[in-house]
Amino acid sequence: MPAATKANHLQGIIEADETFFPSSCKGQRHLNRPPRKRGKQIHARGTGKDQVPVLVVRDRSGATADFMLNALDKKTIEPPLRAILAKDAIFCSDGAAVYRSVAHSLGITHRPVNLSAGIRVIAGVYHIQNVNAYDSRLKQWMKRFHGVATKYLENYLGWRRWLERWGGHNSPIIGLQAALGRENQFQLLMQT
């Protein structure tokens, strides 16, 4: 199943960034909050009750993992990163203090990019442009669904990872095998 298939080991230069999706009770009959008006956008960015943070982590080979989070703090971010980051990895992120703290706890090299000061690349190689480009493609792709119920967000994230992985090489057979959980039995062959 594509939702469960994510990178389980990232190595080399690893980029991380968070993106936010509106919390959605789409399809639920009984809400514990007043309903939103149709077409009303949520403009407040952050980890409030109206936003669901998703941590996206990518290495330079394109291996991607994402995690739906309850909060953006060290206690929430450290366990998934500990499970997938190599010990000799170089971790690139924005200047948020939580990433510095997590990198220090994991004992890995951290290269923060100070976006607020206009610094986008450090030493010509350390940046978060790949993960930001992935976030942008993900957001653009999600627009076609006009909002995704939060309880199904992980499925959509998995679907997008699967589309990124297979690109133009996907086929109905590969899709059926992935749905059956047999995706790894096939090797992607390309003409050289």
RONU-204023 format. One line per 5 residues: number of its first residue (from 1); for each residue x, y, z of N, C-alpha, C, O. Coordinates in nm, 4 decimals. Layout:
BEGIN
NUM> X/Y/Z/X/Y/Z/X/Y/Z/X/Y/Z | ...
***
This chain:
BEGIN
1> 0.0842/-0.1175/0.0000/0.0000/0.0000/0.0000/0.0890/0.1243/0.0000/0.1776/0.1354/0.0848 | 0.0679/0.2178/-0.0926/0.1545/0.3348/-0.1030/0.1637/0.4190/0.0235/0.2686/0.4779/0.0496 | 0.0570/0.4265/0.1032/0.0623/0.5098/0.2241/0.1648/0.4578/0.3234/0.2231/0.5364/0.3981 | 0.1879/0.3272/0.3259/0.2826/0.2688/0.4203/0.4233/0.2603/0.3630/0.5178/0.2303/0.4359 | 0.4386/0.2864/0.2337/0.5681/0.2741/0.1686/0.6364/0.4094/0.1655/0.6062/0.4941/0.0814
6> 0.7289/0.4285/0.2585/0.8086/0.5500/0.2599/0.9525/0.5114/0.2869/0.9801/0.4008/0.3332 | 1.0430/0.6009/0.2584/1.1849/0.5729/0.2797/1.2075/0.5399/0.4268/1.1598/0.6110/0.5153 | 1.2804/0.4320/0.4521/1.3082/0.3950/0.5912/1.4539/0.4195/0.6293/1.4945/0.3922/0.7422 | 1.5327/0.4713/0.5341/1.6726/0.5049/0.5634/1.7152/0.6155/0.4671/1.7121/0.5971/0.3454 | 1.7546/0.7290/0.5212/1.8030/0.8410/0.4408/1.9486/0.8645/0.4745/1.9892/0.8553/0.5903
11> 2.0271/0.8949/0.3720/2.1704/0.9133/0.3939/2.2231/1.0269/0.3078/2.1541/1.0770/0.2191 | 2.3455/1.0662/0.3353/2.4072/1.1760/0.2618/2.3560/1.3097/0.3131/2.3420/1.3305/0.4336 | 2.3283/1.3998/0.2196/2.2726/1.5302/0.2550/2.1210/1.5146/0.2580/2.0587/1.4757/0.1592 | 2.0641/1.5455/0.3723/1.9213/1.5261/0.3944/1.8571/1.6616/0.4213/1.9063/1.7396/0.5028 | 1.7475/1.6886/0.3525/1.6763/1.8142/0.3688/1.5452/1.7887/0.4417/1.4789/1.6879/0.4174
16> 1.5079/1.8786/0.5299/1.3822/1.8659/0.6042/1.3117/2.0001/0.6081/1.3746/2.1052/0.6207 | 1.1816/1.9945/0.5971/1.0995/2.1136/0.6120/0.9586/2.0696/0.6464/0.9190/1.9565/0.6185 | 0.8844/2.1586/0.7063/0.7469/2.1271/0.7409/0.6550/2.2018/0.6454/0.6871/2.3099/0.5962 | 0.5409/2.1414/0.6213/0.4358/2.2062/0.5449/0.3060/2.1861/0.6222/0.2959/2.0957/0.7052 | 0.2087/2.2692/0.5953/0.0852/2.2669/0.6729/-0.0352/2.2453/0.5823/-0.0422/2.2998/0.4721
21> -0.1290/2.1658/0.6298/-0.2549/2.1432/0.5600/-0.3688/2.1830/0.6532/-0.3588/2.1655/0.7747 | -0.4767/2.2362/0.5970/-0.5902/2.2713/0.6829/-0.6495/2.1463/0.7474/-0.6659/2.0436/0.6816 | -0.6807/2.1553/0.8735/-0.7490/2.0465/0.9415/-0.8886/2.0366/0.8811/-0.9592/2.1369/0.8709 | -0.9286/1.9161/0.8411/-1.0548/1.9007/0.7711/-1.1344/1.7842/0.8279/-1.0818/1.6745/0.8471 | -1.2591/1.8090/0.8539/-1.3523/1.7052/0.8994/-1.4448/1.6677/0.7849/-1.5592/1.6284/0.8078
26> -1.3970/1.6791/0.6632/-1.4756/1.6543/0.5432/-1.5452/1.5188/0.5525/-1.4814/1.4162/0.5759 | -1.6759/1.5201/0.5338/-1.7530/1.3962/0.5353/-1.8076/1.3569/0.6710/-1.8899/1.2658/0.6790 | -1.7652/1.4216/0.7771/-1.8142/1.3863/0.9104/-1.9456/1.4585/0.9384/-1.9632/1.5745/0.9010 | -2.0353/1.3901/1.0031/-2.1678/1.4462/1.0295/-2.1721/1.5315/1.1561/-2.2413/1.6332/1.1599 | -2.1002/1.4916/1.2575/-2.1070/1.5613/1.3861/-1.9714/1.6240/1.4165/-1.8716/1.5539/1.4331
31> -1.9691/1.7551/1.4235/-1.8451/1.8276/1.4482/-1.8450/1.8818/1.5905/-1.9498/1.9140/1.6466 | -1.7263/1.8910/1.6472/-1.7145/1.9516/1.7796/-1.6671/2.0962/1.7682/-1.6083/2.1510/1.8614 | -1.6932/2.1565/1.6540/-1.6614/2.2970/1.6286/-1.7650/2.3501/1.5308/-1.8326/2.2712/1.4648 | -1.7794/2.4815/1.5199/-1.8732/2.5353/1.4205/-1.8216/2.5046/1.2797/-1.7009/2.5094/1.2561 | -1.9109/2.4735/1.1866/-1.8643/2.4437/1.0504/-1.8074/2.5682/0.9830/-1.8496/2.6802/1.0117
36> -1.7121/2.5476/0.8940/-1.6570/2.6585/0.8170/-1.7454/2.6834/0.6958/-1.8090/2.5920/0.6434 | -1.7481/2.8051/0.6536/-1.8230/2.8393/0.5332/-1.7495/2.7864/0.4112/-1.6265/2.7824/0.4080 | -1.8251/2.7465/0.3126/-1.7672/2.6916/0.1897/-1.6750/2.7937/0.1242/-1.7108/2.9104/0.1085 | -1.5572/2.7487/0.0868/-1.4619/2.8349/0.0184/-1.3798/2.9233/0.1094/-1.2901/2.9929/0.0617 | -1.4070/2.9233/0.2389/-1.3305/3.0070/0.3319/-1.1952/2.9428/0.3571/-1.1865/2.8261/0.3953
41> -1.0914/3.0190/0.3356/-0.9560/2.9700/0.3527/-0.9070/2.9933/0.4953/-0.9517/3.0856/0.5633 | -0.8156/2.9092/0.5388/-0.7489/2.9281/0.6670/-0.6190/3.0014/0.6373/-0.5320/2.9487/0.5680 | -0.6060/3.1213/0.6889/-0.4882/3.2008/0.6568/-0.3801/3.1939/0.7633/-0.2646/3.2260/0.7354 | -0.4146/3.1530/0.8842/-0.3160/3.1488/0.9918/-0.2225/3.0301/0.9717/-0.2679/2.9162/0.9608 | -0.0918/3.0564/0.9667/0.0057/2.9497/0.9521/0.0538/2.9115/1.0908/0.0670/2.9968/1.1786
46> 0.0796/2.7848/1.1099/0.1319/2.7418/1.2382/0.0681/2.6132/1.2835/0.0049/2.5429/1.2046 | 0.0841/2.5826/1.4088/0.0383/2.4542/1.4599/-0.0895/2.4651/1.5399/-0.1143/2.3835/1.6287 | -0.1701/2.5635/1.5104/-0.2972/2.5772/1.5802/-0.3901/2.4615/1.5450/-0.3549/2.3726/1.4675 | -0.5075/2.4646/1.6027/-0.6018/2.3548/1.5824/-0.6537/2.3486/1.4389/-0.7098/2.2470/1.3980 | -0.6357/2.4557/1.3623/-0.6838/2.4570/1.2245/-0.5798/2.4113/1.1237/-0.6091/2.4059/1.0042
51> -0.4596/2.3784/1.1681/-0.3521/2.3363/1.0783/-0.2950/2.2013/1.1218/-0.2803/2.1741/1.2409 | -0.2635/2.1178/1.0235/-0.1991/1.9894/1.0495/-0.0572/1.9978/0.9938/-0.0398/2.0086/0.8724 | 0.0446/1.9930/1.0800/0.1813/1.9982/1.0289/0.2255/1.8623/0.9742/0.1958/1.7576/1.0317 | 0.2968/1.8668/0.8620/0.3541/1.7473/0.8010/0.5026/1.7741/0.7826/0.5411/1.8703/0.7161 | 0.5852/1.6896/0.8410/0.7298/1.6992/0.8256/0.7699/1.6179/0.7030/0.7401/1.4987/0.6945
56> 0.8371/1.6821/0.6086/0.8839/1.6152/0.4872/1.0355/1.6100/0.4934/1.1014/1.7118/0.5151 | 1.0905/1.4905/0.4743/1.2347/1.4687/0.4795/1.2752/1.3990/0.3510/1.2143/1.2999/0.3106 | 1.3799/1.4525/0.2865/1.4229/1.3996/0.1566/1.5742/1.4002/0.1485/1.6387/1.4944/0.1946 | 1.6314/1.2956/0.0902/1.7751/1.3007/0.0636/1.7958/1.3362/-0.0829/1.6994/1.3469/-0.1587 | 1.9201/1.3542/-0.1225/1.9487/1.4034/-0.2568/1.9246/1.2983/-0.3649/1.9221/1.3318/-0.4833
61> 1.9067/1.1718/-0.3265/1.8736/1.0693/-0.4260/1.7242/1.0654/-0.4538/1.6801/0.9921/-0.5423 | 1.6451/1.1435/-0.3795/1.5010/1.1498/-0.4014/1.4203/1.0630/-0.3064/1.2974/1.0640/-0.3125 | 1.4863/0.9878/-0.2183/1.4131/0.9080/-0.1191/1.3402/1.0042/-0.0263/1.3991/1.0993/0.0251 | 1.2114/0.9784/-0.0056/1.1270/1.0720/0.0679/1.0508/1.0015/0.1786/1.0033/0.8892/0.1617 | 1.0400/1.0686/0.2911/0.9548/1.0231/0.4012/0.8812/1.1458/0.4531/0.9362/1.2559/0.4566
66> 0.7571/1.1259/0.4931/0.6820/1.2351/0.5521/0.6064/1.1831/0.6728/0.5717/1.0652/0.6807 | 0.5818/1.2726/0.7659/0.5193/1.2343/0.8928/0.4158/1.3386/0.9316/0.4474/1.4569/0.9440 | 0.2919/1.2943/0.9506/0.1887/1.3812/1.0040/0.2160/1.3976/1.1530/0.2322/1.2987/1.2245 | 0.2212/1.5209/1.1996/0.2585/1.5479/1.3375/0.1442/1.6118/1.4150/0.0537/1.6717/1.3568 | 0.1497/1.5983/1.5462/0.0548/1.6677/1.6326/0.1064/1.8056/1.6692/0.0278/1.8970/1.6945
71> 0.2379/1.8210/1.6722/0.3008/1.9473/1.7099/0.4388/1.9526/1.6463/0.4920/1.8506/1.6025 | 0.4958/2.0714/1.6417/0.6314/2.0880/1.5900/0.7249/2.1151/1.7068/0.7685/2.2284/1.7276 | 0.7554/2.0108/1.7825/0.8477/2.0234/1.8939/0.9438/1.9046/1.8915/0.9231/1.8077/1.8183 | 1.0476/1.9136/1.9715/1.1522/1.8111/1.9730/1.0964/1.6741/2.0074/1.1353/1.5743/1.9467 | 1.0064/1.6681/2.1033/0.9489/1.5410/2.1474/0.8741/1.4700/2.0342/0.8710/1.3470/2.0303
76> 0.8150/1.5446/1.9439/0.7376/1.4871/1.8339/0.8243/1.4577/1.7118/0.8036/1.3570/1.6439 | 0.9206/1.5444/1.6835/1.0009/1.5311/1.5618/1.1156/1.4315/1.5765/1.1498/1.3625/1.4804 | 1.1750/1.4231/1.6944/1.2943/1.3396/1.7109/1.2728/1.1905/1.6831/1.3547/1.1325/1.6119 | 1.1687/1.1248/1.7343/1.1563/0.9797/1.7116/1.1520/0.9372/1.5641/1.2240/0.8443/1.5272 | 1.0714/1.0005/1.4783/1.0748/0.9557/1.3390/1.2081/0.9835/1.2703/1.2526/0.9044/1.1871
81> 1.2724/1.0963/1.3047/1.4020/1.1251/1.2430/1.5092/1.0284/1.2922/1.5949/0.9867/1.2143 | 1.5058/0.9928/1.4182/1.6021/0.8973/1.4730/1.5935/0.7632/1.3986/1.6949/0.6970/1.3764 | 1.4735/0.7250/1.3611/1.4525/0.5955/1.2954/1.5043/0.5920/1.1519/1.5401/0.4849/1.1028 | 1.5093/0.7071/1.0828/1.5426/0.7013/0.9397/1.6736/0.7682/0.8999/1.7237/0.7422/0.7905 | 1.7309/0.8534/0.9845/1.8525/0.9249/0.9456/1.9781/0.8435/0.9749/1.9917/0.7842/1.0819
86> 2.0694/0.8418/0.8783/2.1983/0.7762/0.8973/2.2814/0.8590/0.9956/2.2659/0.9808/1.0040 | 2.3694/0.7918/1.0696/2.4521/0.8598/1.1708/2.5510/0.9588/1.1090/2.5893/1.0565/1.1734 | 2.5928/0.9339/0.9839/2.6893/1.0225/0.9191/2.6212/1.1224/0.8251/2.6872/1.1818/0.7398 | 2.4906/1.1412/0.8401/2.4148/1.2314/0.7531/2.4468/1.3767/0.7831/2.4877/1.4119/0.8937 | 2.4274/1.4596/0.6825/2.4346/1.6041/0.6991/2.2916/1.6543/0.6841/2.2293/1.6383/0.5792
91> 2.2413/1.7146/0.7899/2.1016/1.7521/0.8008/2.0847/1.9001/0.7683/2.1387/1.9853/0.8388 | 2.0104/1.9315/0.6623/1.9851/2.0697/0.6224/1.8403/2.1042/0.6533/1.7492/2.0272/0.6232 | 1.8203/2.2198/0.7131/1.6852/2.2645/0.7460/1.6837/2.4166/0.7483/1.7859/2.4818/0.7269 | 1.5655/2.4717/0.7747/1.5608/2.6152/0.7978/1.6180/2.6413/0.9369/1.6626/2.5483/1.0041 | 1.6171/2.7643/0.9796/1.6826/2.7999/1.1050/1.6027/2.7725/1.2308/1.6394/2.8220/1.3374
96> 1.4947/2.6955/1.2229/1.4127/2.6695/1.3414/1.4954/2.5997/1.4502/1.5725/2.5079/1.4223 | 1.4778/2.6442/1.5721/1.5552/2.5910/1.6845/1.5284/2.4436/1.7090/1.6167/2.3727/1.7573 | 1.4091/2.3957/1.6769/1.3760/2.2552/1.7007/1.4667/2.1637/1.6187/1.5061/2.0576/1.6670 | 1.5005/2.2024/1.4961/1.5879/2.1184/1.4128/1.7303/2.1154/1.4687/1.7959/2.0112/1.4676 | 1.7770/2.2291/1.5170/1.9106/2.2345/1.5777/1.9165/2.1422/1.6991/2.0136/2.0687/1.7171
101> 1.8135/2.1464/1.7813/1.8075/2.0643/1.9013/1.8016/1.9152/1.8677/1.8697/1.8344/1.9308 | 1.7209/1.8794/1.7689/1.7093/1.7390/1.7272/1.8414/1.6893/1.6686/1.8852/1.5787/1.7002 | 1.9049/1.7695/1.5841/2.0338/1.7298/1.5252/2.1386/1.7087/1.6334/2.2176/1.6146/1.6262 | 2.1395/1.7961/1.7338/2.2342/1.7817/1.8444/2.2071/1.6518/1.9214/2.3012/1.5802/1.9555 | 2.0811/1.6208/1.9489/2.0457/1.4974/2.0212/2.0833/1.3725/1.9424/2.1248/1.2719/1.9998
106> 2.0683/1.3802/1.8097/2.1001/1.2644/1.7258/2.2490/1.2538/1.6959/2.2952/1.1502/1.6481 | 2.3234/1.3579/1.7231/2.4676/1.3560/1.6987/2.5026/1.3643/1.5514/2.6031/1.3077/1.5083 | 2.4205/1.4344/1.4730/2.4492/1.4486/1.3304/2.4817/1.5937/1.2989/2.4444/1.6841/1.3736 | 2.5510/1.6156/1.1886/2.5895/1.7487/1.1448/2.4663/1.8233/1.0957/2.3870/1.7699/1.0182 | 2.4511/1.9461/1.1411/2.3363/2.0273/1.1026/2.3832/2.1514/1.0281/2.4717/2.2228/1.0752
111> 2.3246/2.1770/0.9125/2.3548/2.2957/0.8333/2.2259/2.3759/0.8151/2.1537/2.3557/0.7175 | 2.1963/2.4680/0.9096/2.0736/2.5475/0.8960/2.0902/2.6575/0.7910/2.1959/2.7196/0.7800 | 1.9853/2.6797/0.7154/1.9824/2.7851/0.6144/1.8987/2.8991/0.6703/1.7839/2.8787/0.7096 | 1.9552/3.0176/0.6740/1.8866/3.1335/0.7313/1.8058/3.2038/0.6225/1.8522/3.3001/0.5617 | 1.6857/3.1549/0.5993/1.6015/3.2091/0.4929/1.5583/3.3527/0.5211/1.5436/3.4318/0.4279
116> 1.5379/3.3874/0.6472/1.4939/3.5228/0.6805/1.6021/3.6262/0.6486/1.5705/3.7426/0.6241 | 1.7279/3.5856/0.6485/1.8372/3.6762/0.6135/1.8686/3.6713/0.4647/1.9619/3.7372/0.4189 | 1.7914/3.5936/0.3888/1.8129/3.5841/0.2445/1.9188/3.4830/0.2052/1.9555/3.4751/0.0880 | 1.9685/3.4057/0.2999/2.0696/3.3042/0.2696/1.9971/3.1748/0.2330/1.9333/3.1124/0.3178 | 2.0071/3.1356/0.1077/1.9364/3.0183/0.0584/2.0288/2.8977/0.0395/1.9837/2.7831/0.0425
121> 2.1576/2.9243/0.0202/2.2545/2.8171/-0.0038/2.3797/2.8460/0.0778/2.4273/2.9593/0.0830 | 2.4325/2.7410/0.1417/2.5561/2.7536/0.2191/2.6624/2.6702/0.1492/2.6402/2.5528/0.1197 | 2.7756/2.7293/0.1232/2.8911/2.6619/0.0615/2.8551/2.5958/-0.0717/2.9189/2.4986/-0.1121 | 2.7549/2.6473/-0.1383/2.7195/2.5975/-0.2711/2.6483/2.4637/-0.2748/2.6069/2.4197/-0.3821 | 2.6326/2.3967/-0.1593/2.5731/2.2632/-0.1620/2.4656/2.2406/-0.0559/2.3801/2.1539/-0.0734
126> 2.4679/2.3154/0.0519/2.3728/2.2951/0.1605/2.2530/2.3892/0.1430/2.2660/2.5110/0.1559 | 2.1389/2.3321/0.1142/2.0171/2.4090/0.0936/1.8972/2.3178/0.1195/1.9130/2.1978/0.1419 | 1.7780/2.3759/0.1161/1.6557/2.2964/0.1320/1.5650/2.3155/0.0099/1.4427/2.3057/0.0205 | 1.6249/2.3424/-0.1036/1.5473/2.3691/-0.2241/1.4769/2.2446/-0.2780/1.3672/2.2553/-0.3328 | 1.5376/2.1276/-0.2635/1.4736/2.0050/-0.3129/1.3471/1.9737/-0.2333/1.2433/1.9426/-0.2917
131> 1.3550/1.9816/-0.1005/1.2379/1.9518/-0.0189/1.1312/2.0599/-0.0368/1.0120/2.0293/-0.0341 | 1.1718/2.1844/-0.0549/1.0740/2.2903/-0.0796/1.0054/2.2722/-0.2146/0.8858/2.2984/-0.2274 | 1.0800/2.2276/-0.3149/1.0197/2.2002/-0.4455/0.9207/2.0839/-0.4353/0.8139/2.0871/-0.4965 | 0.9564/1.9821/-0.3582/0.8643/1.8701/-0.3367/0.7372/1.9183/-0.2666/0.6268/1.8808/-0.3059 | 0.7522/2.0011/-0.1632/0.6365/2.0570/-0.0926/0.5467/2.1349/-0.1882/0.4241/2.1255/-0.1810
136> 0.6083/2.2113/-0.2773/0.5319/2.2897/-0.3736/0.4542/2.1989/-0.4695/0.3370/2.2241/-0.4976 | 0.5193/2.0937/-0.5195/0.4500/1.9986/-0.6080/0.3372/1.9277/-0.5338/0.2298/1.9054/-0.5896 | 0.3618/1.8926/-0.4081/0.2602/1.8267/-0.3263/0.1387/1.9171/-0.3079/0.0255/1.8727/-0.3268 | 0.1604/2.0423/-0.2716/0.0504/2.1370/-0.2504/-0.0285/2.1597/-0.3805/-0.1516/2.1623/-0.3799 | 0.0436/2.1759/-0.4901/-0.0223/2.1978/-0.6191/-0.1073/2.0767/-0.6572/-0.2192/2.0919/-0.7062
141> -0.0544/1.9576/-0.6349/-0.1267/1.8338/-0.6658/-0.2499/1.8187/-0.5774/-0.3539/1.7722/-0.6240 | -0.2396/1.8575/-0.4501/-0.3507/1.8450/-0.3563/-0.4669/1.9389/-0.3897/-0.5808/1.9113/-0.3521 | -0.4399/2.0489/-0.4595/-0.5456/2.1450/-0.4915/-0.6594/2.0802/-0.5701/-0.7748/2.1205/-0.5555 | -0.6291/1.9821/-0.6517/-0.7324/1.9203/-0.7354/-0.8395/1.8495/-0.6532/-0.9484/1.8231/-0.7043 | -0.8108/1.8181/-0.5273/-0.9069/1.7453/-0.4438/-0.9953/1.8390/-0.3606/-1.0853/1.7923/-0.2908
146> -0.9711/1.9701/-0.3670/-1.0520/2.0702/-0.2959/-1.0637/2.0386/-0.1471/-1.1722/2.0461/-0.0895 | -0.9537/2.0040/-0.0872/-0.9509/1.9719/0.0554/-0.9564/1.8219/0.0782/-1.0360/1.7511/0.0164 | -0.8729/1.7757/0.1655/-0.8636/1.6328/0.1977/-0.8968/1.6169/0.3453/-0.8464/1.6915/0.4292 | -0.9816/1.5199/0.3767/-1.0133/1.4927/0.5167/-0.8847/1.4549/0.5896/-0.8058/1.3746/0.5397 | -0.8642/1.5121/0.7059/-0.7416/1.4881/0.7820/-0.7201/1.3396/0.8085/-0.6062/1.2927/0.8088
151> -0.8280/1.2653/0.8307/-0.8113/1.1224/0.8592/-0.7585/1.0452/0.7385/-0.7105/0.9331/0.7550 | -0.7657/1.1011/0.6182/-0.7139/1.0350/0.4984/-0.5859/1.0992/0.4451/-0.5336/1.0561/0.3423 | -0.5350/1.2014/0.5134/-0.4188/1.2758/0.4637/-0.2988/1.1846/0.4400/-0.2297/1.2001/0.3394 | -0.2725/1.0905/0.5295/-0.1570/1.0000/0.5118/-0.1689/0.9199/0.3834/-0.0677/0.8926/0.3189 | -0.2896/0.8816/0.3446/-0.3088/0.8077/0.2193/-0.2717/0.8939/0.0990/-0.2079/0.8461/0.0052
156> -0.3116/1.0205/0.1018/-0.2788/1.1103/-0.0082/-0.1283/1.1382/-0.0130/-0.0705/1.1471/-0.1214 | -0.0653/1.1518/0.1028/0.0796/1.1713/0.1063/0.1508/1.0510/0.0451/0.2470/1.0666/-0.0301 | 0.1031/0.9310/0.0778/0.1609/0.8098/0.0200/0.1403/0.8021/-0.1294/0.2303/0.7617/-0.2031 | 0.0231/0.8403/-0.1744/-0.0064/0.8400/-0.3172/0.0896/0.9343/-0.3897/0.1422/0.9002/-0.4956 | 0.1123/1.0521/-0.3331/0.2037/1.1474/-0.3967/0.3472/1.0954/-0.3974/0.4181/1.1113/-0.4968
161> 0.3911/1.0329/-0.2869/0.5258/0.9751/-0.2850/0.5393/0.8702/-0.3939/0.6417/0.8629/-0.4618 | 0.4347/0.7884/-0.4105/0.4364/0.6827/-0.5118/0.4462/0.7425/-0.6520/0.5229/0.6932/-0.7347 | 0.3691/0.8485/-0.6800/0.3749/0.9137/-0.8107/0.5127/0.9747/-0.8354/0.5643/0.9679/-0.9470 | 0.5719/1.0336/-0.7332/0.7065/1.0905/-0.7475/0.8091/0.9811/-0.7760/0.9004/0.9998/-0.8564 | 0.7932/0.8675/-0.7096/0.8900/0.7587/-0.7243/0.8869/0.6989/-0.8638/0.9913/0.6781/-0.9257
166> 0.7670/0.6715/-0.9131/0.7567/0.6026/-1.0414/0.7484/0.6972/-1.1601/0.7801/0.6575/-1.2722 | 0.7068/0.8206/-1.1384/0.7027/0.9196/-1.2459/0.6300/0.8683/-1.3685/0.5189/0.8163/-1.3582 | 0.6919/0.8828/-1.4842/0.6323/0.8394/-1.6102/0.6397/0.6900/-1.6326/0.5894/0.6403/-1.7334 | 0.7017/0.6167/-1.5401/0.7188/0.4729/-1.5574/0.6082/0.3925/-1.4899/0.6128/0.2695/-1.4883 | 0.5088/0.4617/-1.4343/0.4043/0.3853/-1.3672/0.3099/0.3245/-1.4706/0.2973/0.3748/-1.5823
171> 0.2460/0.2189/-1.4327/0.1530/0.1483/-1.5209/0.0448/0.0865/-1.4333/0.0596/0.0808/-1.3113 | -0.0636/0.0404/-1.4944/-0.1674/-0.0246/-1.4139/-0.1154/-0.1447/-1.3351/-0.1582/-0.1673/-1.2219 | -0.0242/-0.2216/-1.3933/0.0319/-0.3386/-1.3238/0.1083/-0.2951/-1.1996/0.0911/-0.3538/-1.0928 | 0.1925/-0.1927/-1.2123/0.2688/-0.1435/-1.0975/0.1737/-0.0902/-0.9908/0.1953/-0.1132/-0.8718 | 0.0683/-0.0189/-1.0323/-0.0298/0.0327/-0.9372/-0.1021/-0.0782/-0.8627/-0.1223/-0.0684/-0.7417
176> -0.1417/-0.1844/-0.9338/-0.2089/-0.2969/-0.8692/-0.1151/-0.3696/-0.7734/-0.1556/-0.4083/-0.6637 | 0.0097/-0.3882/-0.8147/0.1069/-0.4542/-0.7267/0.1313/-0.3701/-0.6016/0.1449/-0.4248/-0.4921 | 0.1370/-0.2382/-0.6168/0.1564/-0.1511/-0.5002/0.0366/-0.1602/-0.4063/0.0527/-0.1630/-0.2843 | -0.0843/-0.1647/-0.4638/-0.2043/-0.1746/-0.3809/-0.2085/-0.3061/-0.3040/-0.2643/-0.3125/-0.1945 | -0.1499/-0.4103/-0.3609/-0.1447/-0.5403/-0.2940/-0.0252/-0.5533/-0.2008/-0.0097/-0.6546/-0.1327
181> 0.0591/-0.4509/-0.1977/0.1762/-0.4542/-0.1103/0.2917/-0.5310/-0.1695/0.3816/-0.5734/-0.0968 | 0.2911/-0.5496/-0.2991/0.3983/-0.6257/-0.3652/0.4830/-0.5385/-0.4555/0.5464/-0.5878/-0.5488 | 0.4841/-0.4116/-0.4286/0.5544/-0.3151/-0.5121/0.7041/-0.3446/-0.5204/0.7645/-0.3251/-0.6259 | 0.7645/-0.3907/-0.4125/0.9096/-0.4100/-0.4095/0.9549/-0.5348/-0.4853/1.0751/-0.5583/-0.4970 | 0.8623/-0.6148/-0.5368/0.9016/-0.7327/-0.6113/0.9493/-0.6981/-0.7519/1.0119/-0.7801/-0.8190
186> 0.9195/-0.5768/-0.7957/0.9541/-0.5364/-0.9308/1.0696/-0.4378/-0.9273/1.0796/-0.3545/-0.8373 | 1.1551/-0.4486/-1.0254/1.2678/-0.3585/-1.0366/1.2374/-0.2618/-1.1502/1.1925/-0.3039/-1.2569 | 1.2604/-0.1372/-1.1294/1.2387/-0.0376/-1.2330/1.3520/-0.0502/-1.3341/1.4680/-0.0261/-1.3007 | 1.3193/-0.0875/-1.4564/1.4179/-0.1023/-1.5612/1.4043/0.0121/-1.6589/1.2941/0.0464/-1.7015 | 1.5152/0.0698/-1.6933/1.5158/0.1810/-1.7881/1.6125/0.1480/-1.8990/1.7122/0.0790/-1.8774
191> 1.5832/0.1974/-2.0178/1.6743/0.1743/-2.1282/1.7955/0.2644/-2.1130/1.7838/0.3797/-2.0716 | 1.9113/0.2111/-2.1467/2.0323/0.2911/-2.1394/2.0923/0.3079/-2.2753/2.1958/0.3730/-2.2895
***
